[in-house]
């Protein structure tokens, strides 16, 4: 499909036009990005190397970390470039590419979080059947399904916006190319498109979020059947997952479950779930998971000993 428009590039207004504020935000977001990449990479390396972290939960956790790294990288580097160099122009094709990449990783993460909740449900509520149900092949299939779901979601988003007419202006009041800021620049009626965006974005997030709340509610209710040690371990894992779910879904639902209109709060919420949440995930999972922290300690000790030798 060929785009029908007179616009060859867009201008991203970013978060602020104040040079001093831009410098402060650049330092802050650069720090967040380094923590995001370093923390998630540490989780992936630890799970890959450690012989004790071989359960399906850690397989999905490593996959989530990889998605977080890619998801944050689809937004943060360009934002840093805007803040530091003032390069606020983006070509039409690059804007569409950013939209596609952002939504494919964000959409895949939505479905992966649902898969992780299912994994915890089976582990806690059906422990005797866990190894049979969550065998390696099943885990790979569930991961592929997550990726396919994110891909289809992103394709629909791109197909929805790509063929619409952009006649100008070409100024996007945002720091990233996303559906609602772009729809405000379309020079045609977008009522039907707005509904499609709500269904493909907001409705999916809302349904998955409700399913996650129900599943974790069932899991927490079943903890009474476990021993005190097992109950505490399962509770730690569930609290970590629920925290990530709330941080990720609540801003997304606020942004996409409404008519196609942008608000000043949207920028802050987008910063939170595209930049801050991927940074917090490694801290949440590592600090609240004793197995993960012990594996990281062993990895660090072994590395220190090898370097001394």
C-alpha positions as CSV (number, residue, x, y, z in Angstrom):
1,X,0.0,0.0,0.0
2,X,1.3,3.4,-1.0
3,X,0.9,6.4,1.4
4,X,-1.4,9.1,0.0
5,X,0.0,12.3,1.4
6,X,2.1,15.4,0.8
7,X,4.2,14.9,3.9
8,X,7.7,13.4,3.5
9,X,8.8,14.0,7.1
10,X,7.5,14.9,10.5
11,X,8.7,17.2,13.3
12,X,8.7,15.8,16.8
13,X,8.2,18.5,19.4
14,X,9.5,16.2,22.1
15,X,9.0,16.7,25.8
16,X,10.1,20.3,26.2
17,X,11.5,23.2,24.3
18,X,13.6,24.6,27.2
19,X,17.3,23.9,26.6
20,X,18.1,23.5,30.3
21,X,15.3,21.0,30.8
22,X,16.4,19.2,27.7
23,X,19.9,18.7,29.2
24,X,18.5,17.4,32.5
25,X,16.1,15.0,30.7
26,X,18.9,13.8,28.5
27,X,21.1,12.9,31.5
28,X,18.2,11.3,33.2
29,X,17.0,9.2,30.3
30,X,20.5,8.2,29.3
31,X,21.0,6.9,32.9
32,X,17.6,5.0,32.6
33,X,18.6,3.6,29.2
34,X,22.0,2.3,30.5
35,X,20.2,0.7,33.5
36,X,17.6,-0.8,31.2
37,X,20.2,-2.4,28.9
38,X,22.6,-3.4,31.6
39,X,20.0,-4.8,34.0
40,X,18.1,-6.8,31.4
41,X,21.3,-8.0,29.8
42,X,22.5,-9.2,33.2
43,X,19.2,-11.1,33.7
44,X,19.6,-12.8,30.3
45,X,23.2,-13.7,30.9
46,X,22.5,-15.0,34.4
47,X,19.6,-17.2,33.3
48,X,21.6,-18.5,30.3
49,X,24.7,-19.4,32.3
50,X,23.2,-20.5,35.6
51,X,22.4,-24.2,35.8
52,X,19.8,-23.6,38.6
53,X,17.6,-21.2,36.6
54,X,16.4,-23.7,34.1
55,X,12.6,-23.7,34.8
56,X,10.1,-22.3,32.2
57,X,9.6,-19.2,34.4
58,X,13.2,-18.1,33.8
59,X,13.0,-18.9,30.1
60,X,10.0,-16.5,29.8
61,X,11.8,-14.0,32.1
62,X,14.8,-14.0,29.8
63,X,12.5,-13.5,26.8
64,X,10.8,-10.6,28.6
65,X,14.2,-9.0,29.3
66,X,15.1,-9.2,25.6
67,X,11.7,-7.7,24.6
68,X,12.3,-4.9,27.2
69,X,15.7,-4.1,25.7
70,X,14.2,-3.9,22.1
71,X,11.1,-2.1,23.2
72,X,13.1,0.6,25.0
73,X,15.5,0.9,22.1
74,X,12.7,1.6,19.7
75,X,12.0,4.9,21.5
76,X,14.9,6.0,23.8
77,X,17.8,6.5,21.3
78,X,15.8,8.9,19.1
79,X,14.5,10.7,22.2
80,X,18.1,11.2,23.4
81,X,19.0,12.5,20.0
82,X,16.2,15.0,20.1
83,X,17.2,16.2,23.6
84,X,20.9,16.4,22.9
85,X,21.3,17.3,19.3
86,X,18.0,18.8,18.6
87,X,17.4,16.4,15.7
88,X,13.6,16.5,15.9
89,X,12.8,15.7,12.2
90,X,12.0,12.1,11.2
91,X,11.2,10.9,7.7
92,X,7.8,9.5,7.0
93,X,9.1,6.0,6.4
94,X,11.3,6.1,9.6
95,X,8.2,7.3,11.5
96,X,6.2,4.3,10.2
97,X,9.1,2.0,11.0
98,X,9.3,3.3,14.6
99,X,5.6,2.8,15.0
100,X,5.8,-0.8,13.7
101,X,8.8,-1.7,15.9
102,X,7.4,-0.1,19.0
103,X,4.1,-2.0,18.7
104,X,5.5,-5.3,17.7
105,X,7.6,-5.5,20.9
106,X,5.0,-3.8,23.1
107,X,2.3,-6.1,21.7
108,X,4.5,-9.2,22.2
109,X,5.2,-8.2,25.8
110,X,1.4,-8.0,26.4
111,X,0.9,-11.6,25.4
112,X,4.1,-12.8,27.0
113,X,2.9,-11.4,30.4
114,X,-0.2,-13.5,29.9
115,X,1.9,-16.5,29.2
116,X,3.9,-15.9,32.3
117,X,0.8,-15.7,34.4
118,X,-0.3,-19.1,32.9
119,X,3.0,-20.6,33.8
120,X,2.7,-19.4,37.4
121,X,-0.9,-20.8,37.5
122,X,0.3,-24.2,36.4
123,X,3.3,-24.2,38.7
124,X,1.3,-23.3,41.8
125,X,-2.2,-24.8,41.2
126,X,-1.1,-27.9,39.3
127,X,2.4,-28.6,40.5
128,X,2.2,-32.4,39.8
129,X,1.5,-31.8,36.2
130,X,3.8,-28.8,35.7
131,X,6.7,-30.6,34.0
132,X,4.3,-32.3,31.6
133,X,2.3,-29.2,30.7
134,X,5.1,-26.8,30.6
135,X,7.6,-28.9,28.7
136,X,10.2,-27.3,26.5
137,X,8.3,-27.6,23.3
138,X,5.2,-26.0,24.9
139,X,7.2,-23.1,26.2
140,X,8.7,-22.4,22.7
141,X,5.2,-22.6,21.2
142,X,3.8,-20.1,23.8
143,X,6.7,-17.8,23.1
144,X,6.2,-18.0,19.4
145,X,2.5,-17.3,19.9
146,X,3.4,-14.2,21.8
147,X,5.6,-12.9,19.0
148,X,2.9,-13.7,16.4
149,X,0.3,-11.9,18.5
150,X,2.6,-8.8,18.7
151,X,3.4,-9.0,15.0
152,X,-0.3,-9.2,13.9
153,X,-1.1,-6.3,16.3
154,X,1.7,-4.2,14.8
155,X,0.8,-5.0,11.2
156,X,-2.8,-3.9,11.8
157,X,-1.6,-0.6,13.4
158,X,0.7,0.1,10.5
159,X,-1.8,-0.9,7.9
160,X,-4.4,1.4,9.6
161,X,-2.2,4.5,9.5
162,X,0.1,4.0,6.5
163,X,-2.5,4.5,3.8
164,X,-4.2,7.6,5.3
165,X,-3.7,11.0,3.7
166,X,-1.4,13.4,5.5
167,X,-1.8,16.9,3.9
168,X,0.0,18.9,6.6
169,X,0.8,20.2,9.1
170,X,3.6,17.7,9.9
171,X,4.3,18.6,13.5
172,X,3.8,15.8,16.0
173,X,3.2,17.0,19.6
174,X,5.0,14.0,21.0
175,X,8.5,12.5,21.3
176,X,7.6,9.3,19.4
177,X,5.5,8.3,16.4
178,X,2.4,6.7,17.8
179,X,-1.2,6.2,16.6
180,X,-3.1,9.1,18.3
181,X,-0.6,11.9,17.6
182,X,-0.4,10.7,14.0
183,X,-4.2,10.5,13.6
184,X,-4.5,14.2,14.6
185,X,-2.5,15.1,11.5
186,X,-4.7,13.0,9.1
187,X,-6.8,15.2,6.7
188,X,-9.9,12.9,6.6
189,X,-12.6,11.7,8.9
190,X,-11.0,9.1,11.3
191,X,-14.1,8.0,13.3
192,X,-13.9,4.4,12.1
193,X,-10.1,4.4,12.4
194,X,-10.4,5.6,16.0
195,X,-12.7,2.6,16.8
196,X,-10.3,0.2,15.2
197,X,-7.4,1.6,17.2
198,X,-9.3,1.3,20.4
199,X,-10.2,-2.3,19.6
200,X,-6.7,-3.3,18.4
201,X,-4.9,-1.5,21.2
202,X,-7.1,-0.5,24.2
203,X,-9.5,-3.4,24.1
204,X,-6.7,-6.0,23.9
205,X,-4.8,-4.4,26.8
206,X,-8.0,-4.3,28.9
207,X,-9.0,-7.9,28.2
208,X,-5.5,-9.2,28.9
209,X,-5.2,-7.0,32.0
210,X,-8.5,-8.4,33.4
211,X,-7.4,-12.0,32.5
212,X,-4.1,-11.4,34.4
213,X,-5.9,-10.0,37.4
214,X,-8.3,-13.0,37.5
215,X,-5.4,-15.5,37.0
216,X,-3.3,-14.0,39.8
217,X,-6.4,-13.8,42.0
218,X,-6.9,-17.6,41.5
219,X,-3.2,-18.1,42.2
220,X,-3.2,-16.1,45.4
221,X,-6.4,-17.8,46.6
222,X,-4.7,-21.2,46.1
223,X,-1.7,-20.3,48.2
224,X,-3.5,-21.4,51.4
225,X,-2.9,-25.0,50.3
226,X,0.9,-24.6,50.3
227,X,3.3,-24.9,53.1
228,X,4.5,-21.6,54.7
229,X,7.8,-21.7,52.8
230,X,6.1,-22.5,49.5
231,X,3.5,-19.9,50.1
232,X,6.1,-17.2,50.7
233,X,8.1,-18.1,47.6
234,X,5.0,-18.2,45.4
235,X,3.8,-14.9,46.9
236,X,7.1,-13.2,46.1
237,X,7.0,-14.3,42.5
238,X,3.3,-13.3,42.1
239,X,3.9,-9.8,43.7
240,X,6.8,-9.2,41.2
241,X,4.6,-10.2,38.3
242,X,1.6,-8.2,39.4
243,X,3.8,-5.1,39.9
244,X,5.1,-5.4,36.3
245,X,1.6,-5.9,35.0
246,X,0.2,-2.9,36.7
247,X,3.1,-0.6,35.7
248,X,2.8,-1.7,32.1
249,X,-1.0,-2.0,31.5
250,X,-2.5,0.9,33.5
251,X,-0.8,3.6,31.4
252,X,-1.5,1.7,28.1
253,X,-5.2,1.4,29.0
254,X,-5.5,5.1,29.9
255,X,-4.0,6.1,26.6
256,X,-5.7,3.7,24.2
257,X,-9.1,3.1,25.8
258,X,-10.6,6.4,24.7
259,X,-11.4,8.4,21.6
260,X,-8.4,9.5,19.5
261,X,-7.5,12.6,21.3
262,X,-4.1,13.5,22.9
263,X,-3.6,15.0,26.4
264,X,-0.6,16.6,28.0
265,X,-0.4,13.6,30.4
266,X,0.1,11.2,27.5
267,X,3.8,12.1,27.1
268,X,4.5,11.3,30.8
269,X,2.6,8.1,30.6
270,X,4.4,7.1,27.4
271,X,7.7,7.8,29.1
272,X,6.7,5.6,32.0
273,X,5.7,2.4,30.0
274,X,8.4,2.7,27.3
275,X,11.4,3.9,29.3
276,X,10.8,3.6,33.0
277,X,9.0,0.2,33.2
278,X,11.7,-1.6,31.1
279,X,14.2,-0.2,33.5
280,X,12.2,-1.3,36.6
281,X,11.6,-4.8,35.5
282,X,15.2,-6.1,36.2
283,X,15.1,-4.5,39.6
284,X,11.7,-5.9,40.4
285,X,12.5,-9.4,39.3
286,X,16.1,-9.6,40.7
287,X,15.5,-7.9,44.1
288,X,12.3,-9.9,44.9
289,X,13.6,-13.2,43.7
290,X,16.1,-15.0,45.9
291,X,17.0,-17.6,43.3
292,X,17.9,-14.8,40.8
293,X,19.9,-12.9,43.4
294,X,21.8,-16.0,44.5
295,X,22.6,-16.9,40.9
296,X,23.8,-13.4,40.2
297,X,26.1,-13.6,43.3
298,X,27.5,-16.9,42.1
299,X,28.1,-15.5,38.7
300,X,29.9,-12.5,40.1
301,X,32.0,-14.6,42.5
302,X,33.0,-17.0,39.7
303,X,33.9,-14.2,37.4
304,X,36.0,-12.5,40.1
305,X,37.8,-15.8,40.8
306,X,38.5,-16.4,37.1
307,X,39.9,-12.8,36.7
308,X,42.2,-13.3,39.7
309,X,43.6,-16.5,38.3
